[in-house]
Amino acid sequence: GKNMIVKVSDKTKQERSKSTLIVGCLLLGLAAIPDAMIVPVLYDLTVERFGVSESAAHLLMAVNLIGAVLAVGLLVVFKRRFSSSVLLLASAILSAIFMAGMAVSTTWEVMLAFRCLEGGVDLVLLSVPFRLIAGAGKKDRYGGRVGGGFTVMMVALALGVGFGGVIGGESPVAVLWAGVVIMLLLVP
């Protein structure tokens, strides 16, 4: 009798862990796609749109990473105060708003400001699925789960570059609007 209950409970835990892992990987994949979509249209979104030099165009990618680094301290505080679902919801909505802001920006400086803010929100957004992935099972399999998560993220980045090339072929700004839509898909 008692052993049967333990086995059922272990099986239930395994099934829950698998579903948590799958959800974490799907969320991570969706969250990683929009930033990579910008890469193939970087020249058009920067040099063509705002008349900046090719060297300055790379600032669009750099300020995104700067925003992420600056948000590390906030992430620590937010993770203690808010649940994963609240962080996911808020960061997906803010990311959508900041991407829309980039799409309608009329100056280079405003574009960079939105991109920097979006980088900070990205850090929070990507941390939630990684938390789900890392916690979806026994500690002895932690490295495999996190490695799998990074693999999902790399595949999503590759898909994002491909999608960006296809979507941005007609209008580079359409890539930003596609990013808005993807971010809103993350909102439960």
C-alpha positions, 0 to 999 in steps of 0.5 A, spaced: 500 500 500 504 505 502 510 503 496 504 504 491 503 511 494 510 513 493 511 510 486 504 514 484 507 520 487 514 520 484 511 519 477 506 525 478 512 529 480 516 527 474 510 528 470 510 535 473 517 536 472 517 534 465 511 539 463 515 545 467 521 543 463 517 544 456 513 550 458 520 553 461 523 551 454 517 554 450 517 561 454 525 561 453 525 560 445 519 565 444 523 570 449 529 569 445 527 570 438 525 578 437 532 580 439 535 576 434 530 578 429 534 585 429 540 583 426 539 582 419 536 589 419 540 592 423 543 597 417 536 598 415 534 600 422 540 604 424 544 607 418 538 608 413 533 610 418 537 615 422 543 616 418 548 614 423 554 611 421 555 604 420 560 604 427 554 608 430 549 602 428 552 597 433 550 601 439 543 599 438 546 592 440 551 594 445 546 598 449 541 592 449 547 589 453 548 595 457 541 595 459 541 588 461 548 589 465 544 595 469 538 591 470 542 585 474 541 589 481 534 590 480 533 582 478 535 580 484 530 585 488 525 583 483 526 575 484 525 576 492 519 580 491 515 578 485 513 571 483 515 568 476 508 569 473 508 576 475 515 577 473 514 574 466 507 578 465 510 585 467 517 584 463 513 581 457 508 587 457 514 592 458 518 589 452 512 589 447 512 597 449 519 598 448 519 594 442 513 599 439 517 605 442 523 603 437 518 602 432 515 609 432 522 612 434 523 619 430 530 620 433 536 615 434 537 617 441 530 615 443 531 609 439 537 607 443 534 609 450 528 604 448 533 599 446 537 600 453 530 599 457 528 593 453 535 590 454 534 590 462 527 587 461 530 582 457 534 580 462 528 579 467 524 576 461 529 570 460 531 569 467 524 566 469 524 561 463 531 559 466 528 559 473 523 554 471 528 549 467 533 549 472 528 547 478 524 542 473 527 536 476 532 533 481 539 536 483 543 531 479 540 533 472 541 540 473 546 541 468 543 537 463 537 541 464 540 548 464 544 546 458 538 544 454 535 551 456 541 554 453 541 549 446 533 552 446 536 559 446 541 558 441 536 555 436 531 560 438 536 566 436 538 562 430 530 562 428 530 569 430 535 571 425 532 567 419 525 570 421 528 577 421 531 576 414 524 574 412 520 579 415 525 585 414 525 584 407 519 589 406 520 593 412 525 593 417 520 596 422 516 590 421 521 586 425 520 590 431 512 590 430 513 582 430 517 582 436 511 586 439 507 580 437 511 575 440 512 578 446 505 579 447 504 571 446 508 570 452 502 574 456 498 569 459 
